[in-house]
């Protein structure tokens, strides 16, 4: 798929660029912008961004693949990210993950055929006092139980849940 | 006790009503050296985990007006068990902004960045609004309050990498690179962000600065104990009745935190162990935990660390082999891959723990785990390898029986 940086993107980029003494410091914020717009960072987007910032493609790719938040393939409408670290583990995260695998019939890193859900387990989300925690797109859902999880899934299936960037 | 940091003042008008930004006005009437002196007197130590004296850190910045200098706030909160900086940014964002303006004036920095972990989208939006409000009132921007001091402040979102909480990895990330820690020296105070002198402080450290300037370093020091000045935010997670963030004077008994503030163990569970300072510090048995005070010196004497103040409570229904496996998977996932002992060591520990957990281990695996962990310590650019090795060695030393049961074929299946 051809990828073109829009005029709007270039304006945003100029505003972000002005915060730093060097253009390449804007790389990660601009990758966030690409992902906000497209839902993921495609190879073509990396290429365009590299040209735009006058950086080698390898630098952009190295950064994209180092950080876990950048998706390199389209994710589902709802990206379910269950924390698997120690406090969430003790509070029942393995049960949440098992329930999601069963109900969605996908494994971690996979997307449902209808494109609605992508399932991931992630490391500490920094909300351990409210464990177990799941992040859906940009929103945290805390103190989860299997019942609450089931209700959330129903809300998502019926498009009743607002979770940040994608629905805007 | 009246709290200093944990106040519910999310907007600037509420912050004003509680005397907000008075400390900045006062600071701008002082000489930078006087502010640094006050910080030293306060015994404020870095709240991100390392506990380095904040005043001393600021004093390493070469004084004088030449050249660019930077102030960076580390809000890349990712240490498992730690969730205080998030709470501070949501509830008291202007304490952080005011603290940063004072710190920037003291070290002569005209630019500041708040590096916020990428997952904290709501927190970033709130900080952006708070900065805009502070700018509209003249606390941020050109000629702050007519003093002639310029200070620009921006947020910068990370993108999911625990290692970026390490200060030089954070600088690499802020410059648009992979977050791989730098060799030191040179230290950031001389060659930091974009090659310029830089101070990097944790959110909680900077948020404490206004109260120190307003009330004096001696006042702050007296709130704590010995060389641990002031109050500290403790984040309690695990099976207690009231998990959450508590602000308490340094030196408070851990028993008081758990039994009084957190309301004791949940559902009659029995305390087995406590990791007192985020997942990277050595574990304490229940007996050790209930006898220790929460300050830098007391926890060091007990063989652990205050760290970030992330108090992880573990009950006797938990399997220590499984929990160490959870941690090993985490450190292996987050190792940046630069140093062999860390990149390989974390992976080996995870692999051996996987087979112990699955019942396919052998008696020799326990000593193997310990020796791999030992071989990882003190041999890498940053502290991530040690952050894996310390819990590993302490889990094995203090709960060896559970590892032996697994080596003999026990499978918990949780």
Interface residues (C-beta under 8 A of the other chain):
Chain A: X19 X21 X22 X24 X25 X26 X27 X28 X29 X31 X32 X59 X62 X63 X66 X67 X68 X69 X70 X84 X85 X86 X87 X89 X90 X91 X94 X122 X123 X124 X125 X126 X127 X128 X129 X130 X131 X135 X138 X139 X140 X164 X165
Chain B: X68 X77 X78 X79 X80 X81 X82 X83 X85 X86 X117 X118 X119 X120 X121 X122 X152 X154 X156 X157 X158 X159 X160 X161 X162 X173 X174 X175 X176 X177 X178 X179 X194 X235 X236 X237 X238 X239 X243 X244 X245 X275 X279 X310 X312 X314 X315 X318 X322 X323 X326 X327 X329 X330 X333 X334 X336 X414
